[in-house]
Amino acid sequence: MPARGEGHGDGRGEGRGARRRQEIVDAATRVVAERGIAGLTHRVVAETAGVPLGSTTYYFATLDDLIEAALVRNVEEMSERTREFLENAEDDDVARVLTALVARWLGPDRECSVVGYELYLAALHRPGLRAPARRWTEDCVRSLQPHVPDLHTARLLSHLVNSIVLDGLVTGVTPSDDEVLAHFRSVLPASS
């Protein structure tokens, strides 16, 4: 009997299984964006994905398995977007680049941010989610390190980005660019 998500050895089933698994993770992500983590069930995800309920439980035996898969995928996506944003920034002013990044997380990439923080906070009560949740912070720090003077500054800026974005998502109040820029300028040395 093939392992979950694997085909029958001819190569065709493996791709189909991987696609089905990805469809389910995509659907779980949409459910979290629309309903929050509390609204995530195998049944709702199956309906959203347009697959039989048995498919969701075949690939993800428990809800925690499904939440972890969605969290890992979201961490990968947010990390990649952050890294690319920092690497491709035309401005050498780190404070301005981070201000633009915050505007992006609270604007066009808001849904990705909402899902990320919903899943991140789920780790409070699900210890199995703590390692992938921690990875988001570590990836953010790694992306910032080449652009700032030291590791301490990268960590501080990562926490500041997360704090500003989370506050904006929760309160519904998007801070002005000038306000965000002032926060970053207070952390960065004048030469950055």
LOKENU-651343 format. One line per 10 residues: number of its first residue (from 1); for each residue x, y, z of N, C-alpha, C, O. Coordinates in pm, 1 decimal, padded with zeros to 6 digits, always signed. Example, Ala and Ser with C-alpha at 12.3 -4.5 7.8 and 13.67 -1.06 7.14 Angstrom:
1 = +01319.0,-00569.0,+00780.0,+01230.0,-00450.0,+00780.0,+01320.0,-00330.0,+00780.0,+01423.6,-00331.9,+00846.5  +01285.0,-00225.0,+00708.0,+01367.0,-00106.0,+00714.0,+01290.0,+00003.0,+00787.0,+01340.9,+00113.8,+00803.9
***
This chain:
1 = +00085.8,-00117.8,+00000.0,+00000.0,+00000.0,+00000.0,+00089.9,+00123.5,+00000.0,+00182.4,+00130.4,+00080.9  +00066.2,+00221.2,-00087.8,+00149.8,+00340.5,-00091.5,+00128.8,+00427.3,+00031.1,+00021.1,+00427.9,+00090.7  +00232.0,+00500.1,+00067.8,+00220.2,+00594.0,+00179.3,+00129.9,+00707.9,+00137.8,+00107.2,+00729.8,+00018.8  +00078.9,+00779.4,+00233.8,-00009.3,+00892.0,+00204.9,+00057.3,+00987.7,+00108.4,+00174.2,+01023.2,+00124.0  -00018.6,+01028.7,+00008.6,+00030.7,+01126.8,-00086.0,+00118.1,+01067.4,-00194.8,+00165.5,+01140.3,-00282.0  +00141.0,+00934.3,-00191.8,+00224.5,+00872.7,-00293.5,+00137.5,+00796.4,-00391.1,+00025.4,+00756.7,-00359.3  +00190.3,+00776.7,-00508.8,+00117.8,+00703.1,-00611.4,+00147.9,+00555.8,-00602.3,+00194.9,+00506.2,-00499.9  +00120.5,+00487.3,-00709.6,+00137.5,+00342.2,-00713.0,+00264.3,+00301.8,-00785.6,+00274.8,+00188.5,-00832.5  +00362.0,+00393.3,-00796.0,+00490.0,+00356.1,-00852.9,+00505.7,+00386.6,-01000.1,+00616.4,+00375.2,-01052.6  +00398.5,+00425.4,-01069.6,+00412.1,+00453.0,-01211.8,+00443.7,+00599.7,-01239.6,+00459.1,+00639.1,-01355.2
11 = +00453.3,+00680.1,-01134.7,+00487.7,+00821.6,-01151.8,+00366.8,+00910.7,-01170.9,+00369.2,+01027.9,-01133.3  +00260.5,+00856.1,-01229.2,+00142.5,+00940.2,-01254.9,+00068.6,+00972.8,-01125.6,+00024.4,+01085.9,-01105.6  +00055.6,+00874.5,-01039.0,-00017.7,+00894.9,-00914.5,+00052.9,+00989.8,-00819.6,-00012.0,+01062.2,-00744.2  +00187.0,+00989.9,-00822.8,+00262.9,+01076.7,-00733.4,+00233.1,+01222.7,-00761.6,+00210.1,+01300.4,-00669.0  +00233.1,+01260.6,-00888.4,+00202.7,+01399.5,-00923.9,+00060.3,+01436.2,-00888.3,+00033.8,+01545.2,-00837.8  -00031.0,+01344.7,-00914.8,-00172.3,+01368.3,-00884.2,-00190.7,+01382.7,-00732.3,-00264.4,+01469.6,-00685.9  -00123.7,+01297.6,-00656.9,-00134.3,+01303.6,-00511.1,-00076.8,+01432.9,-00455.4,-00133.7,+01492.9,-00364.3  +00036.5,+01475.5,-00510.7,+00097.7,+01601.0,-00466.2,+00007.8,+01718.8,-00499.8,-00006.4,+01811.3,-00419.8  -00053.6,+01715.9,-00619.2,-00146.3,+01823.8,-00657.5,-00267.6,+01827.3,-00566.0,-00310.7,+01934.7,-00524.1  -00322.7,+01711.5,-00534.8,-00441.5,+01705.4,-00447.6,-00406.6,+01758.4,-00308.9,-00482.6,+01834.7,-00249.4
21 = -00291.8,+01717.2,-00258.9,-00245.9,+01763.5,-00127.2,-00232.3,+01916.2,-00128.4,-00274.2,+01983.2,-00034.1  -00173.6,+01970.6,-00235.4,-00155.7,+02115.5,-00246.9,-00289.6,+02186.8,-00256.6,-00306.2,+02294.1,-00198.7  -00385.5,+02129.4,-00328.5,-00520.1,+02188.1,-00338.0,-00583.7,+02198.6,-00199.9,-00650.8,+02296.8,-00168.0  -00561.7,+02097.0,-00120.0,-00619.3,+02095.4,+00014.9,-00552.1,+02201.4,+00102.2,-00619.9,+02272.2,+00176.6  -00420.3,+02212.7,+00093.7,-00348.2,+02315.4,+00170.3,-00392.5,+02454.9,+00124.4,-00413.5,+02543.4,+00207.3  -00406.8,+02474.8,-00006.9,-00454.6,+02603.8,-00059.1,-00592.8,+02636.6,-00003.6,-00619.3,+02749.9,+00036.5  -00680.5,+02536.3,-00001.9,-00815.3,+02557.4,+00050.4,-00811.0,+02590.1,+00199.9,-00884.8,+02676.9,+00246.6  -00725.5,+02521.4,+00274.1,-00712.7,+02549.3,+00417.4,-00666.6,+02693.0,+00439.3,-00713.4,+02760.5,+00531.0  -00575.9,+02738.7,+00355.8,-00526.4,+02875.8,+00366.1,-00639.9,+02975.7,+00340.8,-00651.8,+03075.5,+00411.9  -00723.1,+02948.7,+00239.6,-00837.2,+03037.6,+00211.3,-00936.2,+03038.5,+00327.1,-00990.6,+03143.1,+00362.6
31 = -00959.2,+02921.4,+00385.6,-01052.2,+02912.8,+00499.3,-00999.1,+02995.1,+00616.6,-01074.3,+03070.3,+00678.6  -00870.8,+02981.4,+00647.0,-00812.7,+03058.3,+00757.5,-00823.8,+03208.3,+00728.7,-00854.4,+03286.1,+00819.1  -00799.6,+03249.5,+00604.8,-00809.0,+03391.2,+00568.4,-00950.7,+03443.7,+00587.3,-00969.4,+03557.5,+00630.4  -01050.6,+03361.8,+00555.3,-01190.4,+03405.6,+00561.8,-01253.5,+03387.7,+00700.0,-01330.8,+03472.5,+00744.8  -01220.3,+03277.0,+00767.5,-01291.4,+03240.7,+00891.0,-01204.4,+03235.7,+01015.6,-01255.2,+03224.3,+01127.1  -01073.8,+03244.1,+00996.6,-00984.0,+03228.9,+01109.9,-00959.1,+03082.3,+01137.8,-01021.2,+02994.3,+01078.0  -00868.4,+03057.8,+01228.6,-00829.9,+02921.0,+01261.6,-00946.9,+02844.0,+01322.9,-00957.2,+02722.5,+01306.1  -01035.1,+02914.7,+01394.1,-01150.2,+02849.6,+01457.3,-01247.8,+02794.8,+01353.6,-01323.0,+02701.7,+01382.6  -01247.6,+02851.6,+01232.8,-01338.6,+02806.5,+01128.3,-01283.5,+02694.8,+01042.2,-01347.9,+02652.4,+00946.3  -01164.5,+02646.7,+01075.9,-01098.5,+02543.4,+00994.8,-01141.7,+02404.5,+01041.2,-01113.3,+02363.6,+01153.8
41 = -01210.0,+02333.7,+00953.6,-01246.1,+02193.6,+00978.6,-01217.2,+02115.4,+00850.5,-01206.3,+02173.1,+00742.3  -01205.0,+01984.3,+00864.4,-01184.4,+01901.1,+00745.9,-01300.0,+01918.5,+00647.4,-01278.5,+01925.2,+00526.4  -01421.5,+01925.6,+00699.5,-01539.4,+01937.1,+00614.0,-01538.5,+02068.3,+00535.4,-01562.7,+02068.3,+00414.7  -01510.7,+02180.0,+00603.1,-01508.9,+02310.1,+00536.2,-01397.2,+02315.1,+00432.5,-01416.0,+02368.3,+00323.1  -01282.4,+02260.5,+00466.3,-01169.8,+02258.8,+00372.4,-01205.6,+02173.2,+00250.5,-01176.1,+02212.0,+00137.4  -01268.3,+02058.4,+00271.9,-01307.7,+01971.9,+00159.9,-01405.1,+02045.7,+00068.0,-01391.2,+02040.5,-00054.2  -01503.4,+02114.3,+00126.5,-01599.4,+02190.4,+00046.1,-01529.4,+02300.7,-00031.8,-01557.6,+02321.4,-00149.8  -01438.5,+02371.1,+00033.7,-01365.4,+02481.5,-00031.1,-01277.6,+02430.0,-00143.8,-01266.9,+02494.1,-00248.3  -01214.7,+02314.8,-00123.5,-01126.0,+02256.8,-00224.7,-01204.1,+02184.9,-00334.2,-01150.8,+02157.8,-00441.8  -01331.0,+02154.2,-00306.2,-01410.1,+02079.2,-00403.3,-01365.5,+01934.6,-00413.6,-01366.7,+01875.4,-00521.5
51 = -01325.5,+01877.7,-00298.4,-01281.5,+01738.4,-00295.1,-01365.1,+01662.5,-00193.1,-01426.6,+01724.1,-00106.1  -01368.4,+01530.3,-00201.9,-01441.1,+01452.4,-00101.9,-01377.5,+01470.0,+00037.0,-01256.5,+01488.7,+00049.6  -01460.3,+01463.7,+00138.1,-01411.6,+01475.6,+00275.8,-01300.8,+01374.4,+00303.6,-01205.3,+01405.7,+00374.7  -01311.9,+01256.2,+00249.5,-01210.7,+01153.1,+00271.0,-01072.6,+01193.9,+00221.2,-00971.4,+01146.5,+00273.0  -01067.8,+01281.9,+00120.7,-00937.4,+01327.3,+00071.3,-00863.7,+01409.2,+00175.7,-00742.5,+01395.2,+00191.9  -00936.0,+01494.3,+00246.3,-00867.9,+01578.1,+00345.2,-00813.9,+01493.3,+00459.1,-00703.9,+01517.8,+00508.7  -00890.4,+01394.6,+00500.2,-00843.7,+01311.0,+00611.3,-00741.5,+01207.7,+00564.6,-00665.0,+01156.8,+00646.5  -00738.2,+01175.6,+00435.9,-00635.9,+01085.6,+00382.0,-00499.2,+01153.0,+00386.7,-00401.2,+01092.2,+00429.7  -00492.4,+01279.1,+00342.4,-00365.2,+01349.7,+00339.3,-00328.3,+01412.4,+00473.1,-00210.5,+01433.4,+00502.2  -00429.3,+01442.3,+00554.3,-00406.4,+01508.4,+00683.5,-00495.5,+01441.2,+00788.0,-00611.7,+01478.1,+00804.8
61 = -00440.4,+01343.7,+00856.6,-00518.1,+01262.1,+00950.1,-00581.9,+01346.6,+01060.6,-00694.0,+01319.0,+01103.5  -00510.8,+01448.6,+01106.0,-00565.3,+01533.8,+01211.3,-00571.6,+01678.7,+01162.6,-00504.8,+01716.6,+01066.4  -00651.1,+01756.3,+01229.7,-00659.6,+01898.6,+01197.8,-00525.2,+01966.4,+01222.7,-00486.3,+02056.5,+01148.4  -00454.9,+01923.6,+01326.2,-00321.6,+01979.7,+01352.7,-00226.2,+01954.2,+01236.4,-00143.5,+02039.7,+01204.6  -00236.7,+01837.3,+01172.6,-00153.2,+01808.6,+01055.6,-00181.9,+01908.3,+00943.4,-00090.1,+01957.6,+00877.7  -00308.8,+01936.7,+00922.6,-00349.4,+02030.6,+00817.7,-00305.7,+02172.7,+00852.1,-00257.6,+02245.9,+00765.6  -00322.3,+02211.2,+00976.9,-00279.6,+02344.3,+01020.7,-00128.4,+02359.0,+01004.8,-00080.2,+02462.8,+00959.6  -00054.4,+02255.4,+01041.8,+00091.4,+02261.5,+01027.3,+00131.7,+02275.6,+00880.6,+00221.4,+02353.6,+00848.6  +00066.9,+02201.2,+00791.8,+00098.8,+02210.8,+00649.1,+00070.6,+02351.9,+00596.9,+00148.5,+02406.5,+00518.8  -00041.2,+02410.3,+00640.5,-00073.8,+02546.8,+00597.6,+00025.2,+02646.5,+00656.0,+00064.7,+02741.6,+00588.5
71 = +00065.8,+02625.5,+00781.1,+00162.4,+02715.3,+00844.4,+00297.1,+02707.8,+00773.1,+00357.0,+02810.9,+00742.6  +00344.2,+02588.0,+00746.9,+00473.4,+02571.5,+00679.2,+00469.4,+02639.4,+00542.9,+00563.2,+02709.6,+00505.3  +00361.8,+02618.6,+00469.7,+00350.9,+02680.9,+00337.4,+00347.3,+02832.7,+00348.4,+00411.2,+02902.0,+00269.2  +00273.3,+02885.2,+00446.0,+00264.5,+03029.6,+00462.6,+00399.1,+03088.3,+00503.0,+00437.6,+03194.4,+00453.9  +00470.7,+03020.8,+00591.7,+00603.9,+03066.6,+00632.9,+00695.7,+03072.9,+00510.9,+00768.8,+03170.1,+00492.4  +00691.5,+02969.9,+00429.1,+00775.0,+02968.3,+00308.3,+00739.9,+03084.8,+00216.4,+00828.3,+03151.4,+00162.5  +00609.8,+03108.7,+00199.3,+00565.6,+03216.7,+00110.2,+00603.3,+03354.4,+00165.1,+00656.0,+03438.1,+00091.9  +00576.4,+03377.6,+00293.3,+00609.2,+03507.1,+00352.7,+00760.3,+03529.5,+00354.2,+00807.3,+03640.3,+00328.5  +00835.3,+03425.4,+00383.9,+00981.0,+03437.4,+00387.0,+01035.6,+03471.1,+00249.2,+01121.7,+03557.9,+00235.1  +00985.5,+03402.3,+00148.5,+01031.5,+03425.8,+00012.0,+00994.9,+03567.2,-00033.9,+01076.8,+03636.3,-00094.4
81 = +00872.4,+03609.3,-00005.0,+00830.4,+03744.7,-00043.7,+00915.7,+03850.8,+00025.1,+00954.8,+03949.6,-00037.0  +00944.3,+03830.2,+00153.0,+01025.2,+03925.9,+00228.0,+01167.4,+03931.5,+00173.2,+01221.8,+04039.7,+00151.3  +01227.0,+03814.9,+00151.1,+01363.1,+03809.6,+00098.7,+01371.3,+03878.2,-00037.7,+01460.5,+03959.5,-00061.5  +01278.5,+03845.2,-00126.6,+01278.4,+03905.3,-00260.5,+01256.1,+04056.2,-00252.8,+01319.0,+04132.8,-00325.8  +01166.9,+04097.9,-00164.7,+01138.5,+04240.7,-00150.6,+01264.4,+04316.0,-00108.6,+01296.5,+04420.8,-00164.7  +01335.3,+04262.0,-00009.5,+01456.8,+04327.3,+00039.2,+01567.5,+04324.2,-00066.0,+01637.7,+04423.4,-00085.6  +01583.0,+04211.0,-00133.2,+01688.2,+04198.7,-00233.9,+01663.8,+04287.2,-00356.1,+01758.5,+04338.8,-00415.3  +01538.2,+04304.7,-00393.5,+01505.1,+04378.7,-00515.4,+01475.7,+04526.0,-00492.0,+01443.9,+04598.7,-00586.1  +01485.9,+04570.3,-00367.7,+01457.1,+04710.9,-00337.2,+01556.5,+04800.8,-00409.2,+01677.2,+04777.0,-00406.5  +01504.5,+04903.3,-00472.9,+01590.9,+04997.4,-00544.1,+01647.8,+05103.0,-00450.5,+01745.4,+05170.4,-00483.7
91 = +01587.0,+05117.0,-00334.5,+01630.1,+05215.5,-00236.1,+01732.0,+05151.2,-00142.9,+01711.3,+05038.5,-00097.8  +01841.4,+05220.4,-00113.3,+01941.8,+05168.9,-00020.1,+01907.6,+05203.5,+00124.9,+01974.9,+05157.6,+00217.2  +01805.1,+05282.9,+00144.6,+01763.7,+05326.1,+00278.1,+01678.0,+05214.1,+00339.9,+01561.2,+05197.6,+00304.8  +01737.2,+05138.9,+00430.7,+01670.4,+05023.3,+00490.3,+01539.2,+05063.6,+00557.6,+01440.0,+04991.4,+00547.4  +01537.4,+05176.1,+00625.2,+01415.2,+05220.8,+00692.8,+01302.3,+05242.6,+00591.3,+01187.7,+05205.8,+00617.3  +01334.1,+05301.3,+00477.6,+01231.7,+05323.4,+00373.1,+01185.3,+05190.7,+00311.9,+01066.8,+05172.4,+00284.2  +01278.7,+05100.0,+00291.5,+01244.1,+04969.9,+00234.9,+01151.7,+04894.7,+00330.9,+01052.5,+04836.1,+00287.6  +01182.9,+04896.0,+00459.6,+01098.2,+04827.9,+00558.3,+00961.5,+04895.4,+00570.2,+00860.8,+04828.2,+00592.7  +00958.0,+05026.6,+00555.2,+00830.3,+05098.0,+00557.2,+00744.0,+05052.2,+00439.8,+00623.6,+05031.7,+00455.0  +00805.3,+05036.3,+00323.8,+00732.2,+04987.1,+00206.4,+00687.6,+04842.4,+00226.6,+00579.9,+04803.7,+00181.2
101 = +00770.0,+04762.6,+00294.5,+00734.4,+04623.5,+00322.3,+00612.3,+04617.6,+00414.2,+00520.3,+04539.3,+00390.2  +00611.3,+04699.2,+00518.1,+00495.5,+04704.1,+00608.5,+00370.5,+04744.0,+00530.4,+00264.6,+04683.7,+00547.8  +00382.3,+04845.0,+00444.5,+00267.1,+04888.4,+00364.0,+00216.8,+04773.6,+00276.7,+00096.4,+04758.3,+00255.9  +00308.5,+04694.6,+00226.8,+00269.0,+04580.7,+00143.3,+00195.7,+04475.2,+00225.8,+00092.5,+04423.4,+00183.0  +00250.1,+04442.3,+00347.2,+00184.5,+04341.3,+00431.8,+00046.9,+04388.2,+00479.2,-00041.7,+04306.0,+00502.6  +00028.7,+04518.5,+00493.4,-00101.2,+04570.2,+00536.7,-00191.4,+04607.1,+00418.1,-00308.2,+04641.4,+00436.8  -00137.5,+04599.9,+00297.8,-00212.9,+04635.9,+00178.3,-00233.1,+04516.9,+00087.2,-00314.7,+04429.5,+00116.6  -00159.2,+04511.8,-00024.6,-00182.4,+04406.6,-00123.4,-00157.8,+04264.2,-00073.3,-00219.6,+04170.4,-00123.6  -00069.5,+04246.2,+00023.9,-00041.8,+04112.0,+00077.6,-00109.3,+04088.8,+00212.8,-00065.4,+04005.3,+00291.9  -00216.2,+04163.8,+00238.1,-00286.4,+04155.8,+00366.9,-00335.2,+04013.3,+00396.8,-00318.2,+03964.1,+00508.3
111 = -00394.9,+03948.1,+00298.5,-00448.4,+03813.9,+00322.3,-00338.2,+03717.8,+00365.6,-00358.5,+03637.5,+00456.6  -00224.1,+03725.2,+00302.6,-00110.3,+03641.1,+00340.4,-00068.4,+03671.2,+00484.8,-00035.8,+03580.2,+00561.0  -00069.6,+03799.9,+00521.4,-00034.7,+03839.2,+00658.7,-00135.7,+03784.8,+00758.9,-00098.0,+03731.1,+00863.1  -00264.4,+03799.0,+00726.9,-00369.7,+03751.0,+00816.9,-00352.1,+03602.3,+00842.3,-00354.4,+03557.5,+00956.9  -00334.7,+03526.3,+00735.6,-00317.7,+03381.6,+00749.8,-00192.1,+03351.3,+00831.9,-00194.2,+03266.0,+00920.7  -00084.5,+03420.9,+00801.9,+00040.7,+03397.0,+00873.9,+00027.3,+03417.7,+01023.2,+00072.4,+03334.7,+01102.1  -00034.8,+03528.3,+01062.5,-00047.5,+03555.8,+01206.5,-00150.8,+03465.9,+01273.4,-00133.5,+03428.7,+01389.5  -00257.6,+03430.3,+01202.8,-00355.2,+03334.5,+01258.6,-00284.7,+03203.1,+01291.5,-00300.3,+03147.9,+01400.4  -00208.0,+03155.2,+01196.5,-00139.4,+03028.2,+01215.4,-00026.9,+03039.4,+01317.5,-00004.4,+02947.9,+01396.7  +00042.5,+03150.9,+01315.2,+00151.0,+03175.4,+01409.9,+00097.1,+03171.0,+01553.5,+00156.4,+03108.7,+01641.6
121 = -00015.5,+03237.9,+01574.8,-00074.2,+03241.9,+01709.1,-00133.6,+03107.9,+01750.9,-00148.0,+03081.3,+01870.2  -00168.3,+03023.4,+01654.3,-00217.9,+02889.9,+01687.5,-00111.3,+02809.2,+01760.7,-00142.6,+02716.1,+01834.9  +00014.4,+02845.5,+01739.3,+00124.3,+02774.8,+01806.5,+00123.0,+02795.7,+01957.7,+00187.7,+02720.8,+02030.7  +00050.3,+02896.4,+02005.4,+00038.4,+02916.6,+02150.4,-00018.0,+02793.4,+02219.6,+00024.7,+02757.9,+02329.5  -00114.2,+02728.4,+02154.9,-00182.4,+02614.1,+02216.3,-00152.3,+02481.7,+02148.0,-00204.2,+02377.3,+02187.6  -00068.4,+02486.4,+02045.6,-00031.8,+02364.5,+01973.0,+00121.1,+02358.5,+01964.8,+00180.6,+02411.3,+01870.8  +00183.8,+02294.5,+02062.7,+00329.7,+02290.9,+02066.4,+00394.6,+02238.6,+01938.3,+00506.4,+02278.7,+01906.2  +00328.2,+02151.2,+01865.5,+00382.8,+02098.1,+01741.6,+00400.2,+02203.8,+01633.3,+00472.8,+02182.4,+01536.3  +00333.9,+02317.1,+01649.9,+00342.6,+02425.2,+01551.1,+00452.9,+02525.8,+01584.0,+00480.9,+02615.4,+01504.3  +00514.2,+02511.6,+01698.6,+00611.1,+02613.7,+01740.8,+00735.8,+02618.4,+01653.6,+00788.3,+02726.8,+01628.2
131 = +00783.8,+02505.1,+01607.8,+00904.6,+02506.0,+01524.0,+00879.9,+02578.2,+01391.6,+00959.5,+02664.6,+01354.8  +00771.6,+02545.8,+01317.7,+00749.9,+02622.2,+01194.6,+00718.3,+02769.0,+01221.0,+00754.9,+02854.9,+01140.8  +00651.7,+02799.2,+01330.9,+00622.7,+02939.5,+01363.2,+00752.8,+03014.9,+01390.4,+00770.2,+03128.4,+01346.1  +00842.2,+02951.9,+01462.3,+00971.5,+03013.7,+01493.6,+01052.8,+03037.9,+01365.7,+01130.2,+03133.2,+01356.3  +01033.5,+02950.5,+01269.6,+01107.8,+02963.3,+01144.4,+01078.5,+03096.2,+01075.2,+01167.5,+03154.8,+01013.5  +00954.2,+03144.3,+01085.2,+00920.6,+03272.7,+01022.6,+01010.4,+03383.3,+01077.1,+01066.3,+03461.3,+01000.1  +01024.6,+03390.5,+01209.7,+01108.6,+03493.2,+01271.0,+01254.0,+03476.8,+01227.0,+01320.6,+03574.5,+01192.7  +01302.4,+03353.2,+01228.3,+01441.1,+03327.5,+01189.2,+01465.6,+03364.6,+01042.6,+01569.3,+03421.7,+01009.1  +01369.7,+03331.8,+00955.6,+01384.0,+03366.0,+00813.6,+01383.5,+03516.9,+00792.8,+01458.6,+03569.0,+00710.3  +01299.7,+03585.9,+00866.8,+01292.5,+03731.9,+00856.7,+01426.5,+03793.1,+00899.9,+01478.4,+03882.7,+00833.3
141 = +01481.1,+03745.4,+01009.4,+01610.4,+03795.1,+01058.3,+01719.4,+03767.3,+00954.9,+01801.0,+03854.7,+00925.8  +01720.9,+03646.1,+00899.4,+01819.3,+03610.3,+00797.1,+01809.1,+03701.5,+00674.8,+01911.0,+03740.6,+00617.8  +01687.5,+03735.2,+00634.8,+01667.5,+03823.8,+00519.7,+01716.1,+03965.0,+00549.2,+01765.3,+04033.8,+00459.8  +01702.7,+04008.2,+00673.2,+01742.2,+04144.0,+00711.2,+01893.4,+04158.0,+00732.5,+01949.5,+04264.6,+00707.0  +01958.6,+04052.9,+00778.3,+02100.2,+04061.6,+00817.2,+02192.4,+04127.3,+00715.6,+02275.0,+04209.7,+00754.9  +02182.8,+04095.1,+00586.9,+02276.9,+04158.6,+00492.3,+02254.4,+04309.8,+00476.4,+02338.4,+04378.9,+00418.7  +02143.9,+04360.2,+00526.2,+02107.7,+04500.4,+00503.5,+02126.8,+04589.8,+00625.9,+02106.7,+04711.0,+00619.6  +02166.0,+04527.8,+00737.1,+02180.1,+04604.5,+00861.8,+02315.1,+04575.8,+00926.7,+02383.4,+04480.8,+00888.4  +02354.2,+04658.0,+01025.3,+02488.9,+04646.2,+01082.7,+02519.3,+04515.4,+01156.4,+02632.9,+04468.2,+01152.5  +02419.3,+04455.7,+01223.7,+02450.1,+04337.1,+01304.2,+02324.5,+04253.4,+01329.1,+02213.1,+04293.6,+01295.7
151 = +02345.6,+04136.4,+01388.6,+02237.0,+04041.8,+01416.4,+02134.5,+04101.5,+01512.7,+02014.1,+04084.0,+01493.6  +02180.8,+04171.2,+01614.9,+02089.6,+04232.1,+01712.0,+01992.3,+04327.6,+01641.6,+01872.3,+04325.3,+01669.2  +02043.3,+04410.5,+01551.7,+01958.6,+04505.2,+01479.2,+01859.4,+04430.5,+01390.6,+01743.0,+04469.6,+01381.5  +01904.2,+04324.0,+01325.5,+01814.4,+04244.7,+01240.8,+01700.4,+04185.9,+01323.6,+01585.0,+04186.8,+01280.7  +01733.2,+04134.7,+01442.4,+01628.5,+04077.4,+01528.8,+01530.4,+04184.6,+01575.9,+01409.1,+04163.8,+01574.6  +01583.0,+04297.0,+01616.5,+01498.7,+04406.7,+01663.5,+01404.9,+04454.2,+01552.1,+01286.1,+04476.1,+01575.9  +01457.8,+04470.0,+01431.9,+01375.6,+04513.6,+01319.1,+01270.4,+04409.4,+01282.2,+01157.9,+04444.8,+01247.1  +01306.0,+04281.8,+01290.0,+01209.2,+04176.1,+01262.6,+01092.4,+04184.2,+01360.2,+00976.3,+04174.8,+01320.1  +01123.6,+04201.7,+01488.2,+01017.5,+04215.2,+01589.2,+00934.2,+04340.2,+01564.6,+00812.3,+04338.2,+01581.6  +00998.6,+04447.4,+01525.2,+00927.6,+04572.5,+01499.5,+00834.3,+04559.1,+01379.3,+00719.6,+04603.4,+01384.8
161 = +00882.4,+04498.7,+01271.4,+00796.6,+04475.2,+01154.4,+00674.0,+04395.2,+01196.1,+00561.2,+04433.1,+01164.8  +00695.9,+04284.6,+01266.5,+00584.1,+04199.6,+01308.4,+00487.8,+04273.5,+01400.2,+00366.3,+04258.4,+01387.4  +00539.5,+04351.6,+01491.0,+00455.2,+04426.4,+01583.2,+00367.9,+04528.6,+01509.7,+00248.1,+04538.9,+01536.0  +00427.8,+04602.8,+01418.6,+00352.6,+04704.9,+01344.6,+00245.2,+04639.9,+01257.5,+00131.3,+04686.5,+01253.3  +00281.9,+04532.3,+01188.3,+00185.7,+04465.7,+01100.0,+00073.1,+04403.4,+01181.5,-00044.1,+04420.2,+01147.6  +00106.4,+04332.6,+01287.3,+00003.2,+04268.9,+01369.2,-00090.5,+04373.8,+01428.3,-00212.2,+04355.3,+01428.4  -00034.9,+04482.9,+01478.2,-00118.4,+04589.8,+01533.5,-00212.0,+04646.8,+01426.2,-00329.8,+04670.8,+01452.8  -00159.9,+04668.1,+01306.4,-00243.0,+04720.0,+01198.2,-00354.4,+04624.7,+01159.4,-00466.2,+04667.7,+01131.2  -00324.2,+04494.2,+01157.8,-00425.8,+04394.5,+01123.9,-00534.4,+04387.1,+01231.4,-00653.4,+04380.6,+01200.3  -00492.6,+04388.2,+01357.4,-00588.1,+04373.5,+01467.6,-00674.8,+04497.4,+01485.4,-00796.0,+04485.9,+01503.7
171 = -00614.4,+04615.3,+01480.3,-00689.9,+04738.6,+01504.4,-00761.7,+04789.4,+01380.1,-00857.6,+04866.0,+01389.9  -00715.3,+04746.7,+01263.5,-00773.6,+04797.2,+01139.8,-00723.9,+04936.2,+01104.8,-00772.4,+04998.3,+01010.1  -00626.3,+04985.4,+01181.7,-00570.6,+05118.3,+01158.6,-00432.2,+05101.5,+01096.3,-00340.8,+05047.7,+01158.9  -00418.4,+05147.7,+00974.0,-00289.5,+05140.9,+00907.6,-00210.6,+05266.1,+00942.6,-00254.9,+05377.2,+00913.6  -00093.8,+05249.4,+01004.9,-00015.1,+05367.5,+01040.8,+00035.8,+05437.4,+00914.4,+00051.3,+05375.4,+00809.2  +00061.0,+05565.4,+00927.2,+00113.6,+05640.3,+00812.9,+00256.0,+05596.1,+00784.1,+00325.8,+05546.0,+00872.3  +00298.1,+05615.1,+00660.3,+00435.9,+05582.7,+00624.3,+00535.2,+05661.1,+00708.9,+00639.1,+05608.3,+00748.3  +00503.0,+05788.2,+00736.9,+00592.6,+05870.8,+00818.6,+00608.8,+05813.1,+00959.1,+00718.7,+05811.9,+01014.5  +00498.4,+05765.5,+01015.6,+00502.7,+05706.7,+01150.2,+00587.7,+05579.4,+01150.6,+00671.5,+05560.3,+01238.7  +00565.5,+05493.1,+01052.1,+00641.2,+05367.6,+01043.3,+00788.6,+05397.7,+01018.9,+00876.0,+05337.0,+01081.0
181 = +00815.6,+05490.3,+00929.6,+00953.6,+05528.4,+00899.2,+01025.3,+05578.9,+01024.6,+01141.9,+05546.5,+01047.0  +00955.8,+05657.7,+01105.8,+01015.6,+05708.7,+01229.9,+01051.5,+05594.6,+01324.4,+01155.0,+05599.3,+01390.9  +00966.7,+05492.4,+01330.9,+00997.0,+05375.7,+01416.1,+01126.4,+05308.9,+01369.8,+01214.1,+05279.4,+01451.0  +01137.7,+05285.5,+01240.7,+01257.4,+05219.0,+01189.7,+01381.5,+05307.1,+01204.3,+01489.9,+05257.0,+01234.2  +01366.2,+05436.8,+01183.4,+01479.4,+05527.6,+01198.7,+01529.4,+05529.5,+01344.1,+01648.4,+05549.6,+01368.6  +01440.0,+05508.9,+01438.6,+01482.4,+05511.4,+01578.9,+01567.9,+05391.4,+01615.1,+01640.9,+05394.1,+01714.1  +01559.2,+05286.0,+01535.1,+01634.9,+05162.9,+01561.3,+01765.9,+05160.4,+01481.6,+01867.6,+05110.6,+01529.8  +01762.6,+05213.5,+01361.9,+01878.2,+05205.6,+01273.2,+01976.7,+05318.7,+01298.3,+01936.8,+05432.2,+01324.5  +02105.6,+05287.4,+01290.2,+02204.8,+05394.5,+01301.2,+02189.8,+05491.5,+01183.8,+02139.0,+05454.0,+01078.1  +02232.7,+05612.7,+01202.0,+02215.9,+05718.1,+01102.5,+02274.9,+05679.9,+00966.2,+02226.4,+05727.5,+00863.6
191 = +02376.5,+05596.5,+00963.1,+02440.8,+05561.2,+00836.1,+02364.5,+05457.7,+00756.2,+02396.6,+05436.9,+00639.2  +02262.5,+05390.0,+00815.1,+02189.2,+05284.6,+00743.6,+02094.1,+05343.5,+00643.1,+02024.0,+05269.8,+00573.7
***
